[in-house]
Amino acid sequence: MAAGARGSRSNSAGSSDSGQCPARRVSGALNLLGGIIAERNFRQQSDRTRVNERIRAREVRVIDEEGGQLGVMQPYEAVRMAREKGLDLVEISPTADPPVCKITDYGKFLYQQNKKAHEQRKSSRGSQLKEVKFRPATAEHDYNVRKNQIIRFLGEGHKVRAMIFHRGREMAHQEVGRAKMTRLLGEITDYCQIETMPRMEGNVLVALLAPKKGAPAPAKPAQQPAQQAS
């Protein structure tokens, strides 16, 4: 009888576990995993930035929340000043001598740092290396189309490889390609800075161009006037 009772209780417990909603079990596991990841990220961020009593230097140079210089003092004095204002003491330049600390809200500081890192990642993703190809004998119309393409790419924040391809006998007259490259660089000088001067790479004359700060906006092509209905 006792064995039967134990078997009954065991079967009852098993049926109770198997009757639990699978979605609820998965949700609980995800919540636990999410909590672990969030705590790990917080710890990693905290390890990178020392704050309040975690600052180990003997002396620190302190600036206030407005950027004003408060001088060099021991960390405990700076922490006391921060606490009186309801703020934190955050080490913002640990490699300086002495380290530089700022009286600020630590949560706000982390938000600004994460926002700045996000903007940098966004900027690096948006910038690309474009290639625009010419020939020594590129016709005038095609030359202007490609030149305007380079100006547009630079205006969008991209770097550009201007390339002049030589084929066959054109290699014996590389001065023609160099003259075209010199003309190109002279005509777009307001829009670019030359990172790599023109040089031959095999049969290709290449110059690397980067956007110039404060460059004028590219001129928009003139619109054709609408034709009036007769």
Backbone bond lengths (Angstrom), bond angles and torsions (degrees), N, CA, C in turn:
res aa  C-N    CA-C-N  psi(-1)  N-CA   C-N-CA  omega(-1)  CA-C   N-CA-C  phi
1 M - - - 1.456 - - 1.523 111.42 -
2 A 1.338 116.94 -42.78 1.470 120.46 -179.20 1.503 110.67 -63.59
3 A 1.369 115.54 -41.43 1.465 118.64 179.30 1.503 110.58 -64.36
4 G 1.322 115.89 -39.38 1.461 118.90 178.50 1.511 111.80 -64.12
5 A 1.353 116.12 -37.96 1.470 119.60 179.03 1.497 110.94 -65.52
6 R 1.396 115.97 -41.58 1.455 118.46 178.91 1.516 110.42 -64.05
7 G 1.336 116.97 -41.91 1.458 120.38 178.18 1.511 111.67 -62.15
8 S 1.331 116.25 -37.29 1.469 119.54 178.68 1.501 111.09 -65.70
9 R 1.381 116.00 -43.51 1.470 119.54 179.38 1.521 110.40 -63.85
10 S 1.375 116.90 -40.30 1.458 120.80 179.63 1.508 111.24 -62.99
11 N 1.321 116.93 -44.48 1.458 120.40 178.59 1.503 111.33 -63.61
12 S 1.350 115.43 -37.12 1.472 119.74 179.09 1.503 111.31 -65.28
13 A 1.361 117.73 -41.91 1.469 121.40 179.47 1.511 110.17 -66.07
14 G 1.376 116.24 -41.12 1.456 119.35 179.67 1.499 111.49 -63.34
15 S 1.348 116.86 -42.00 1.456 119.04 179.54 1.507 111.11 -66.80
16 S 1.358 117.35 -31.11 1.464 119.98 178.20 1.515 111.12 -66.80
17 D 1.388 117.77 -41.85 1.456 121.45 179.55 1.509 110.46 -66.24
18 S 1.376 114.99 -44.11 1.455 117.40 -177.17 1.510 111.76 -70.44
19 G 1.351 116.89 -21.80 1.461 119.38 179.39 1.507 113.69 -81.71
20 Q 1.349 118.07 -8.06 1.465 120.49 179.23 1.517 110.47 -65.74
21 C 1.311 117.12 140.72 1.466 122.22 -177.71 1.529 110.80 -62.18
22 P 1.343 119.58 123.74 1.476 121.16 -179.47 1.514 112.34 -58.66
23 A 1.337 116.33 -38.34 1.464 119.53 -179.92 1.510 111.06 -61.49
24 R 1.368 115.61 -38.02 1.471 118.68 179.87 1.523 110.92 -67.13
25 R 1.376 115.66 -39.44 1.471 118.29 178.49 1.529 110.73 -64.18
26 V 1.342 118.00 -43.41 1.460 121.50 179.41 1.522 110.63 -63.89
27 S 1.348 115.79 -42.57 1.471 119.60 -179.77 1.511 111.04 -61.29
28 G 1.356 115.84 -41.94 1.458 118.84 179.36 1.518 111.62 -63.60
29 A 1.342 116.49 -41.10 1.469 119.93 178.69 1.514 111.41 -64.13
30 L 1.350 117.30 -40.87 1.462 120.19 179.91 1.519 111.14 -66.70
31 N 1.346 116.59 -39.64 1.465 119.14 178.26 1.519 111.22 -62.10
32 L 1.347 115.56 -40.99 1.457 119.37 178.36 1.518 110.63 -64.34
33 L 1.358 117.06 -44.95 1.466 121.12 179.82 1.522 110.65 -63.77
34 G 1.340 116.64 -42.80 1.462 119.81 178.92 1.507 112.19 -61.16
35 G 1.361 116.25 -39.04 1.456 119.39 178.59 1.512 111.86 -65.05
36 I 1.349 115.56 -39.08 1.471 119.29 179.27 1.523 110.50 -65.12
37 I 1.358 116.97 -43.50 1.464 120.21 -179.06 1.512 110.97 -65.06
38 A 1.343 116.32 -43.74 1.463 119.68 179.95 1.521 111.02 -61.22
39 E 1.342 116.39 -42.80 1.460 119.83 179.49 1.517 110.62 -65.02
40 R 1.363 117.09 -39.03 1.459 120.35 179.35 1.523 110.92 -64.38
41 N 1.352 117.75 -43.84 1.461 120.86 178.50 1.517 111.09 -62.16
42 F 1.333 116.55 -40.82 1.457 119.62 179.08 1.522 110.64 -62.81
43 R 1.340 115.37 -42.76 1.470 118.61 -179.36 1.516 110.86 -64.95
44 Q 1.337 117.45 -40.21 1.464 119.94 178.94 1.521 110.50 -62.68
45 Q 1.347 117.43 -42.92 1.459 120.44 179.11 1.526 110.65 -64.96
46 S 1.337 115.50 -39.98 1.464 119.21 179.99 1.524 111.28 -65.94
47 D 1.336 116.79 -35.85 1.463 119.80 179.16 1.523 111.44 -66.89
48 R 1.322 117.06 -30.42 1.466 119.67 -178.57 1.524 111.75 -75.38
49 T 1.316 117.71 -31.19 1.467 121.62 -174.57 1.517 109.92 -122.51
50 R 1.323 116.86 121.79 1.466 120.73 177.08 1.532 109.69 -84.97
51 V 1.320 115.67 141.69 1.457 120.67 -176.88 1.527 109.19 -142.46
52 N 1.325 115.49 140.05 1.468 123.60 176.37 1.533 111.93 53.79
53 E 1.342 118.58 -122.46 1.460 121.04 -173.42 1.528 113.26 -68.94
54 R 1.347 118.37 -10.40 1.460 120.64 179.50 1.530 112.07 -81.82
55 I 1.320 118.06 -6.39 1.471 121.90 177.28 1.527 108.31 -75.72
56 R 1.335 116.96 124.56 1.466 121.17 -169.19 1.523 114.23 -102.71
57 A 1.315 118.55 -10.71 1.469 120.48 -175.89 1.528 110.48 -66.07
58 R 1.330 115.35 152.81 1.465 119.59 177.48 1.518 111.56 -72.07
59 E 1.335 115.56 -38.64 1.463 121.22 177.57 1.523 109.22 -134.98
60 V 1.314 115.31 151.17 1.466 120.30 179.31 1.530 108.40 -138.38
61 R 1.335 114.41 150.39 1.462 120.13 172.25 1.524 107.66 -92.70
62 V 1.315 117.01 127.32 1.461 121.67 -169.17 1.529 110.34 -113.13
63 I 1.336 114.62 135.26 1.463 120.77 170.20 1.523 107.72 -122.05
64 D 1.323 115.68 149.87 1.461 119.29 -177.43 1.520 110.73 -87.31
65 E 1.340 116.17 -175.92 1.467 120.20 -175.07 1.513 112.90 -67.57
66 E 1.340 117.76 -17.55 1.463 121.93 177.85 1.525 112.62 -95.27
67 G 1.344 116.96 -1.21 1.462 120.83 -179.95 1.519 113.51 93.19
68 G 1.330 117.85 4.42 1.467 121.21 179.73 1.521 111.88 -75.76
69 Q 1.319 115.78 144.79 1.463 121.72 -179.38 1.528 110.29 -79.30
70 L 1.349 116.51 127.00 1.463 121.65 177.61 1.520 111.99 -107.55
71 G 1.343 117.48 -2.77 1.451 120.97 176.03 1.518 113.27 95.48
72 V 1.347 114.86 -175.09 1.463 122.44 -178.88 1.515 108.65 -97.89
73 M 1.335 115.31 133.54 1.468 120.08 -179.05 1.510 109.09 -155.23
74 Q 1.329 115.84 172.99 1.454 120.16 176.44 1.532 109.55 -77.08
75 P 1.328 116.70 149.30 1.466 119.39 -174.71 1.521 114.23 -56.66
76 Y 1.349 117.78 -38.44 1.459 118.28 -176.04 1.529 111.42 -64.71
77 E 1.359 117.01 -31.87 1.460 119.55 176.32 1.526 110.93 -66.89
78 A 1.345 115.77 -42.37 1.460 119.87 -179.70 1.530 111.12 -66.95
79 V 1.346 116.67 -37.78 1.465 120.02 177.79 1.521 110.07 -63.92
80 R 1.330 116.61 -41.03 1.472 120.10 178.36 1.536 110.70 -61.16
81 M 1.345 116.83 -42.43 1.461 120.10 178.47 1.534 111.03 -63.54
82 A 1.340 116.00 -40.25 1.459 119.29 179.41 1.525 111.28 -65.65
83 R 1.339 116.40 -41.99 1.460 120.22 -178.28 1.532 110.89 -65.83
84 E 1.301 116.75 -34.15 1.468 119.52 178.10 1.521 111.95 -63.09
85 K 1.348 116.55 -25.99 1.465 121.44 178.59 1.517 112.47 -96.92
86 G 1.359 116.20 3.58 1.455 119.76 -178.42 1.519 112.53 72.54
87 L 1.351 117.79 26.48 1.457 122.49 -176.82 1.528 110.52 -122.80
88 D 1.330 115.86 -172.29 1.456 121.95 -179.57 1.522 109.76 -121.17
89 L 1.334 115.24 161.35 1.461 121.47 172.17 1.526 106.93 -103.19
90 V 1.344 116.82 116.80 1.465 122.21 -174.92 1.521 108.99 -116.28
91 E 1.331 116.98 129.18 1.465 122.47 177.59 1.521 108.86 -79.73
92 I 1.340 117.31 110.28 1.463 120.98 -174.44 1.523 112.67 -102.86
93 S 1.339 117.63 -17.10 1.467 120.73 178.29 1.524 108.89 -141.92
94 P 1.352 117.05 80.76 1.466 120.15 -173.97 1.519 114.39 -69.85
95 T 1.342 118.17 -20.52 1.464 120.42 -176.56 1.525 113.16 -88.48
96 A 1.333 117.15 -7.83 1.466 119.60 178.13 1.531 110.00 -71.58
97 D 1.324 116.16 164.79 1.462 121.32 -179.33 1.535 109.22 -126.73
98 P 1.344 117.94 104.11 1.462 127.61 -5.07 1.525 111.67 -75.74
99 P 1.347 117.75 166.30 1.464 120.33 178.63 1.528 111.50 -57.36
100 V 1.336 115.35 148.31 1.465 120.95 -179.10 1.522 108.73 -100.60
101 C 1.330 115.62 130.64 1.458 121.89 178.84 1.528 109.16 -124.48
102 K 1.322 114.90 150.40 1.458 120.50 -178.90 1.520 110.11 -123.72
103 I 1.325 115.64 137.27 1.457 121.12 173.28 1.523 107.48 -83.77
104 T 1.326 115.84 113.38 1.466 120.24 -175.37 1.514 109.23 -159.93
105 D 1.316 115.66 174.51 1.464 120.93 174.07 1.528 108.18 -82.32
106 Y 1.325 117.29 120.92 1.469 120.60 -174.15 1.522 112.13 -63.62
107 G 1.316 117.15 -39.93 1.462 119.96 177.73 1.514 111.74 -62.21
108 K 1.323 116.70 -42.07 1.465 120.72 177.81 1.530 110.53 -65.61
109 F 1.331 116.48 -38.42 1.462 121.09 178.66 1.530 110.84 -61.52
110 L 1.340 117.26 -45.86 1.460 120.67 179.02 1.521 111.10 -63.24
111 Y 1.325 116.78 -39.46 1.472 120.17 178.92 1.529 110.81 -62.10
112 Q 1.334 116.28 -44.65 1.467 119.72 -179.50 1.527 111.20 -65.84
113 Q 1.335 117.88 -38.55 1.463 120.96 179.13 1.527 110.91 -65.07
114 N 1.337 116.05 -43.24 1.461 119.56 179.41 1.521 111.01 -66.62
115 K 1.328 116.96 -37.54 1.467 120.70 178.68 1.525 110.56 -65.36
116 K 1.326 116.62 -41.66 1.464 120.63 179.04 1.524 110.90 -64.41
117 A 1.338 117.32 -42.51 1.461 120.74 178.83 1.532 110.69 -64.44
118 H 1.337 116.54 -38.00 1.464 120.02 178.56 1.521 110.75 -64.39
119 E 1.330 117.40 -42.37 1.465 120.86 179.70 1.524 111.07 -64.15
120 Q 1.347 116.61 -38.26 1.459 120.11 178.58 1.515 111.08 -65.77
121 R 1.353 116.76 -41.73 1.462 119.75 177.76 1.520 110.92 -65.56
122 K 1.334 115.99 -39.94 1.460 120.23 179.16 1.521 110.67 -63.98
123 S 1.337 116.42 -40.69 1.466 120.46 179.90 1.523 111.01 -66.21
124 S 1.344 116.82 -41.55 1.462 119.45 -178.97 1.525 110.89 -68.20
125 R 1.363 117.01 -33.48 1.464 119.15 177.14 1.511 111.76 -69.79
126 G 1.352 116.95 -34.73 1.459 120.04 -175.85 1.516 113.16 -76.00
127 S 1.340 117.59 -25.71 1.457 120.77 -177.88 1.521 109.96 -84.26
128 Q 1.330 117.02 132.72 1.449 122.33 -179.39 1.520 109.91 -130.54
129 L 1.326 115.66 165.15 1.459 121.67 175.19 1.526 107.72 -101.83
130 K 1.327 115.95 113.15 1.459 121.66 -179.81 1.528 109.70 -97.69
131 E 1.312 115.87 154.34 1.467 121.85 176.47 1.524 109.33 -124.49
132 V 1.322 115.62 130.98 1.465 121.26 176.50 1.526 107.02 -125.45
133 K 1.334 115.94 126.12 1.462 121.62 -170.36 1.531 111.35 -109.51
134 F 1.321 114.55 138.99 1.454 122.86 176.08 1.528 108.44 -125.91
135 R 1.314 115.05 170.54 1.467 123.64 168.06 1.526 107.32 -125.34
136 P 1.317 118.64 154.46 1.467 118.97 176.23 1.528 112.38 -54.81
137 A 1.339 117.11 -30.12 1.470 120.60 -177.75 1.526 112.24 -103.64
138 T 1.339 117.92 21.84 1.469 119.93 178.55 1.526 109.91 -57.79
139 A 1.327 116.31 131.12 1.461 121.43 -178.30 1.522 110.90 -66.04
140 E 1.342 116.56 157.96 1.460 121.96 -174.28 1.527 111.84 -58.74
141 H 1.327 117.66 -44.68 1.458 119.86 -179.09 1.522 111.11 -62.86
142 D 1.334 116.80 -46.55 1.462 120.53 179.43 1.522 111.13 -64.92
143 Y 1.321 116.98 -36.42 1.465 120.88 177.12 1.529 110.46 -59.40
144 N 1.337 117.69 -46.88 1.465 121.36 -178.85 1.526 111.50 -66.45
145 V 1.333 117.12 -36.47 1.462 120.05 177.24 1.527 110.29 -61.83
146 R 1.327 117.13 -46.49 1.458 120.95 -179.25 1.527 111.46 -68.82
147 K 1.314 116.76 -37.25 1.468 120.03 177.65 1.532 110.32 -61.59
148 N 1.332 116.82 -45.89 1.464 120.22 178.83 1.526 111.39 -65.54
149 Q 1.319 116.42 -30.67 1.458 120.53 175.71 1.530 110.50 -64.14
150 I 1.326 116.09 -42.89 1.467 120.15 177.26 1.521 110.63 -61.50
151 I 1.322 116.60 -44.76 1.471 120.36 -179.77 1.525 110.23 -61.41
152 R 1.326 116.90 -39.91 1.475 120.29 179.21 1.524 110.74 -65.78
153 F 1.331 117.64 -44.78 1.464 120.74 178.49 1.531 111.11 -59.73
154 L 1.328 117.02 -44.09 1.463 120.80 179.10 1.524 110.55 -62.81
155 G 1.343 116.33 -40.68 1.463 119.97 178.86 1.514 112.92 -64.15
156 E 1.342 117.45 -25.47 1.464 121.65 177.75 1.523 112.68 -87.16
157 G 1.346 116.28 2.15 1.463 120.37 176.30 1.515 115.10 91.62
158 H 1.341 118.40 10.39 1.458 121.40 -179.22 1.529 111.17 -92.19
159 K 1.325 115.93 153.13 1.457 121.35 168.00 1.528 108.49 -85.25
160 V 1.330 115.62 154.73 1.461 120.34 -175.61 1.521 109.82 -133.77
161 R 1.348 115.03 134.75 1.472 121.42 169.27 1.517 106.85 -99.66
162 A 1.337 115.99 107.63 1.467 120.20 174.20 1.525 107.64 -84.24
163 M 1.330 116.53 125.22 1.464 121.42 -170.24 1.524 109.95 -129.47
164 I 1.333 116.32 131.67 1.457 121.95 174.94 1.526 107.76 -117.86
165 F 1.346 116.02 113.12 1.451 122.29 -176.18 1.529 110.02 -89.31
166 H 1.342 115.56 133.50 1.464 122.19 176.02 1.521 108.87 -110.38
167 R 1.321 115.85 138.98 1.458 120.73 177.91 1.531 110.51 -131.27
168 G 1.308 115.08 142.98 1.465 120.86 174.13 1.516 112.79 53.67
169 R 1.338 115.47 -123.21 1.459 121.25 -176.00 1.529 113.45 -68.01
170 E 1.331 117.23 -15.58 1.475 119.53 178.39 1.523 111.10 -62.27
171 M 1.339 117.67 -25.86 1.454 120.29 178.44 1.522 111.64 -65.41
172 A 1.338 117.93 -24.49 1.464 120.86 178.84 1.528 111.55 -80.52
173 H 1.326 117.15 -8.57 1.470 121.28 -179.52 1.538 109.22 -132.44
174 Q 1.329 114.84 57.56 1.462 119.97 -177.62 1.523 112.34 -65.54
175 E 1.353 117.51 -18.17 1.465 119.22 179.36 1.525 111.51 -63.46
176 V 1.332 117.74 -25.54 1.468 120.35 178.02 1.526 109.81 -67.30
177 G 1.338 116.10 -45.10 1.456 119.88 177.58 1.519 112.02 -65.55
178 R 1.330 116.56 -39.71 1.467 119.28 179.09 1.526 111.30 -65.72
179 A 1.325 117.10 -36.98 1.461 119.90 177.43 1.523 110.64 -63.43
180 K 1.328 117.22 -39.68 1.470 120.39 178.69 1.526 110.64 -66.69
181 M 1.347 117.29 -40.35 1.464 120.77 178.20 1.523 110.67 -65.05
182 T 1.338 117.25 -42.57 1.469 120.62 178.02 1.521 110.86 -60.44
183 R 1.323 116.86 -42.01 1.463 120.38 177.14 1.529 110.89 -62.26
184 L 1.330 116.41 -44.96 1.462 120.97 -179.09 1.527 111.26 -59.40
185 L 1.330 116.19 -49.53 1.467 119.91 -177.69 1.523 111.17 -64.57
186 G 1.305 117.19 -33.90 1.465 119.86 177.45 1.512 112.73 -67.99
187 E 1.341 116.98 -33.86 1.458 120.65 -176.62 1.530 113.01 -82.68
188 I 1.330 118.34 -17.78 1.462 120.34 -179.76 1.524 111.69 -114.17
189 T 1.323 116.78 15.33 1.471 120.26 -174.89 1.520 113.07 -60.79
190 D 1.364 117.73 -26.97 1.467 120.14 179.56 1.520 112.22 -73.12
191 Y 1.318 117.62 -15.33 1.459 121.20 -173.27 1.524 113.96 -109.53
192 C 1.324 117.92 -11.32 1.463 118.97 -172.81 1.516 111.91 -140.02
193 Q 1.314 114.01 160.76 1.458 121.11 165.91 1.529 106.91 -120.80
194 I 1.318 115.62 140.03 1.461 120.65 -173.98 1.523 109.45 -86.24
195 E 1.329 116.71 112.74 1.461 120.67 178.67 1.530 111.32 -81.81
196 T 1.320 116.41 -37.65 1.463 121.18 176.99 1.515 108.37 -131.05
197 M 1.327 116.67 120.40 1.458 120.97 179.72 1.535 110.31 -63.29
198 P 1.339 117.23 155.99 1.471 119.93 -178.43 1.531 111.91 -55.85
199 R 1.316 115.16 133.92 1.463 120.99 178.06 1.528 108.79 -151.21
200 M 1.317 115.50 154.26 1.455 121.15 -179.78 1.527 109.76 -83.16
201 E 1.321 116.09 130.14 1.462 123.29 171.99 1.525 106.14 -123.40
202 G 1.330 116.09 94.17 1.450 120.18 -172.91 1.517 109.80 70.46
203 N 1.324 115.87 -119.09 1.465 120.18 178.31 1.523 112.52 -103.25
204 V 1.340 116.46 18.13 1.466 120.89 -176.30 1.524 109.91 -121.19
205 L 1.332 116.15 129.92 1.463 122.36 172.72 1.519 107.33 -91.28
206 V 1.342 117.12 121.06 1.464 121.86 -170.60 1.526 110.28 -125.31
207 A 1.345 115.42 138.41 1.464 122.37 170.33 1.525 107.66 -132.08
208 L 1.328 116.80 136.38 1.463 121.62 178.99 1.518 108.72 -100.93
209 L 1.336 116.31 124.19 1.458 122.56 -175.46 1.524 109.96 -116.87
210 A 1.326 116.02 144.05 1.463 122.21 177.56 1.526 109.31 -126.02
211 P 1.337 117.46 153.61 1.471 119.53 178.62 1.516 111.52 -59.79
212 K 1.313 116.11 144.20 1.463 121.94 178.52 1.522 108.90 -99.35
213 K 1.334 115.50 132.04 1.466 119.98 179.33 1.522 109.78 -66.30
214 G 1.319 115.34 136.76 1.457 120.14 179.38 1.510 113.84 75.30
215 A 1.340 116.63 15.65 1.470 119.16 179.91 1.521 110.40 -69.12
216 P 1.333 117.56 147.01 1.465 119.53 177.94 1.521 110.83 -65.84
217 A 1.328 115.86 155.12 1.459 120.24 177.82 1.524 109.36 -68.58
218 P 1.326 117.82 140.38 1.471 120.15 178.12 1.515 110.93 -59.04
219 A 1.323 115.84 140.03 1.459 120.44 179.11 1.520 109.83 -69.36
220 K 1.329 116.38 135.25 1.458 120.91 178.30 1.525 109.27 -80.92
221 P 1.323 116.77 142.73 1.462 119.13 178.99 1.523 110.91 -63.26
222 A 1.326 115.21 142.14 1.462 119.75 -178.57 1.523 109.61 -66.31
223 Q 1.340 115.74 137.53 1.446 120.58 179.91 1.524 110.45 -82.93
224 Q 1.305 115.39 140.11 1.449 119.88 178.23 1.519 109.66 -73.96
225 P 1.356 118.77 133.95 1.456 119.23 178.41 1.510 111.67 -64.94
226 A 1.320 115.00 141.07 1.466 120.29 -177.84 1.520 109.52 -66.41
227 Q 1.326 116.17 137.59 1.445 120.69 179.59 1.529 109.69 -78.48
228 Q 1.296 115.55 134.76 1.448 120.15 -179.52 1.515 109.34 -81.91
229 A 1.294 114.94 140.57 1.469 120.17 179.61 1.510 109.22 -71.75
230 S 1.316 116.74 133.85 1.446 120.29 -178.37 1.524 109.92 -78.49
